[in-house]
Amino acid sequence: MQRTFLLTGSASGIGRATAERLRADGERVIGVDLRNADIEVDLGTPDGRAKLAEEAARMAPDGLDGVLAGAGISGQGLPRETIAINYFGAVATLTGLHPLMAKKPRARAVAICSTAALLPHDEAVIQSCLAGDEAAALEGVMAQEQTAYMTSKRALSLWVRRTAVSKEWGGRNILLNGVAPGVIKTPMTMPLFDDPEMIRLMALSNPMGVEGYAEADEIAELIAYLLRFEGHYLVGQVIFNDGGTDAIMRPDHF
């Protein structure tokens, strides 16, 4: 039986690769992005988040079998937008579409986190994020603009862990998990590979136990699996799909 999945960030990168995998398997995919998508919205704004929920309800009145919160930006020179999209946009996607997932007996949700969550971050901004205080988070991130991306992904990872095991999520058999990619070859990261200094810095910040960076479809493979996971025990996990970066940086944490 065909299932219906909604994916944000569907027009490029990991989101697009996941959409292509699901469609190739005969699933229905509702794509969400700024443009070139079934639902075109800016998840960095309250209006865009509200429109997403409204349009999703219109397009999938019987509910959603799965949701990927995959929209995100890298944060270079856009600290406020990075927090607004990567954290608050992702959380609004998942919470706003929760009622549609609740209509299904076995819905699944995935958030794209990152190994960047292991790097230096702004703890005060993270706490503002987790408290739901977007204004304070957007103001606070200006003090340490260079950590915006890492902060946004760490906050999202913590939110996933805390929310997934709640009565509203795990208690209703809506399994929420995160996927934490390392450096992936996507339109967002490709400019980095043209800069020898950035290649050197990536090697330092993302040490790997394998050769070569991954393509988007390697992450999409895991996401598609999680969105269609049949069991009920896999919940609240942030799974590092990173070539070994997490194991190298935190060998005693598991």
N, C-alpha and C positions, 0 to 999 in steps of 0.2 A: 504494500500500500504506500502510495506517495506521501511523503511528509513535507511540511512547510517550515522553512528556516529563514530567519531574518539576519542579515549580516551587515554591520556598519563597516565603512571603509572598503566597500565592495568593488570600487572602481580601479583599484591598483594594489600591487604588493600582495601581502599575505591574504587580505580579504578577497581579492580577485581570484587568487589561486584556490582558495577554499570554495568560493562560489562555483568555479569551473569543475572542481572535483565532485561537488554535490549534484550539480546539474548533469554531469556525465553519468551519474548513477541513477538518474531519473527523479531526483528530488526537486521540489519547487523551492526556488530561492527568491526572496525579496531583498534586493540590493539597496543599500542606503549610502549616500555619499554627497559631496557638495554638488557634483554634476555627473552625468552619465550613469544614472541609477534610477531604480523604480521610485524611490523616495529621495528627493533632493533637499537636504537640510544642512544647516550649520549647527553642529552639536556643541559648539562653543557658546551658544546663546540659549537663554530660557525659551525664546520663541521657537527656535529650531527643535529643541527637545520636546516641547509640547506638540509641535506639528508631527514629529516622528510617532508619538504615541497615537495621535488621531489617525494618521494615515495607515499605520499598522493595523489598527482596529478595523478600519474600513476594508483593507485588503485581505485581512485574515480574520474574519468575524468568528470563525470556529476555533481560533487559537493558533498558537505557534508551538511546534515541536522542539524548536531550539533557537537560541539567539547567540550570536557572536558580537561582542563589543570590541570591534577591531579598529575603529577610527582613531587616528592619532597623528601627531606631528612631532618632529624631532626637537623643536624648541630653540633652534639657532636664532637668537635675536628676538624671540617671541615668547618670553617667559609667562606672561599672563595668559596668552592663548594656549600655551602648552598645558598649564594647569586646568584651564577651563575645558579643553577638549579631552585631554588624556585621562583626567580624573573625573571631573564633574559630568562631562558628556558621557563617559562610559558608565558611571553609576546611574545617571538618569536613564540611559538606555535600558539597563538591566531592571531597575526598579519600575520604570514606566511601562515596560512590557511584561512585567511579572503577572498581571492579571490575565494576559493572553496565554502565557505559559501554564497558568493554573488551570486553564480549561482542558489541558491535555493530561492523561494519566501518568505520563513519564517524560516530562520536558527536561531539556538539558540546556545549560548556559555556560559560555566560555568567555573569559576576558583575556585579551592579549596584554600580558605584563611584560617584563624584560629583565635580563641580567643587569641592566642599569640600576635596578633596585639595590644591588649590592655595593654600589659606588657611593661616594660622599653625597649627602642630601641635607635638606633643611628640616630638622625635626619639628620646629614650630609650625611650619607650613603644613607638614603632614598632619599634625594634630588639628589644625584648622580644617583641613580637608575631611578628616574622619568625623569631626563635629558637625559637618555640613555647612560650615561658615565660608561660603564662596568669596564673599567680599574681603574677609580677613586673609584668606589664602592668596587671593590675587594681589592684595596690597603687600603681603609679607614676602612673596616670591621676588619682588623687585630688589630686595636687599641682597639676594644671592642668585642673580639671574642665571649664572652658569650651571647651577644645580637643578634648574627647573624640570628637565626631563627625568633625571634620576629621582627627584622628589615625587613627581607625578606617578611614576611607575611603582615606587615603593608604597605610596599611599594606596594605590589601587590594589596591590598585592595584599596589603593588610586588610583592606575592606573585604576582599574576596574571602580570605581566611575566616574573618569574624562573621560575615553574613551567611556564608554557605551552610553553617551548622545550626542556623536558627530554625525555629518552628515554621516560619513563613517560607523557608527555602527547603532545606533538607527534610524538615518535618512534613512537607507536602510532596516529597519525592521529586522536587525540582533540583537536580544536581548542578551545583555551580562550582566550576574549577577555573584555574588560570593556566595559561601557557606562557612561559618566559623564554623567548628566543634570545640567542646571542646576536652577533652581527649577521644580518641576512642581506643578501643582494636584492634590494628592492629599489624602486624609483626614489625613495626617500634617502637611501644610503649610498646609491651609486656615485654621487659627486665626491664622496669621501675617498673612493678608490682611485680618484684622479690626482690625489694629493699625497705624495710620499710621506709627509710628516703625519698626516692623519692615519695612514696605514701603520706607521710606527706606533702611534698612540693607541690605536685599536688593538694592536698586538699586546701592548702592556696592560690595557684595561680589560681585555677579553682573552686571556690565555686559553689555549685549547689543547686537548689531547688528541685531536685528529687534524688532518691536513685539509686546508681549504674551507672557505666560508660556505654556508648553505644557501640554496635557492629558496624562494618563497614556498614552493610546493612541498618542501620537506616539512615545513611548519604546518602547512595546510593538511598534510596527511594526519598529523596528530589531532588537529582541531576537528576535522571531520569525524575521526574516531570518537572523540569525546562527545560530540554533538549527537552521536547515535549509539552511545554506550548503553548496553542492555541491562546491566546489573544495577544495584542500588547502593553499593558500598563506597564508590569512588566519589568523594565529596570534600570540598575545602582544600584541595591540593593546588599548589603552584608548581607545575611540572617544567623543569628546566630542559629545554631542547636547544642546547648551546655548544655542542662539541666538547663538553667537559669543563666549561668555564666555572660553573658553580662548584664542582668537585675539586678543582684546583684551588680556588680561592677560599673555600670553606671545607676542607677535607674532613673535619671533625663534626660537621653539622649534617644531619640527615633527617 
